[in-house]
Amino acid sequence: VDKEMIIKRVEKRKFLENRSDDDLNTILKRYDTYMATTKPVLEFYSKNTNFKEIDGSQEIVEITRKIDNFLNV
């Protein structure tokens, strides 16, 4: 999911759940932390033939369907 979509989703969550920790600065800090720590791990594992990547910008039903297909459920 790209940065802009993440910001939109978290801002929507803040509105729906009234979360005080979902301000823009926190969102950007979380994103930067993800890019620095998690993304390199994903890049490492992406070289494995069992690694599957899913477009997280899709609807949850479509994401779930793709996960189920990968798991042969």
Summary of the structure (lengths in Angstrom):
residues: 73
radius of gyration: 14.8
end to end distance: 24.4
largest distance: 41.2
contacts: 141
relative contact order: 0.10
helix: 67%
strand: 0%
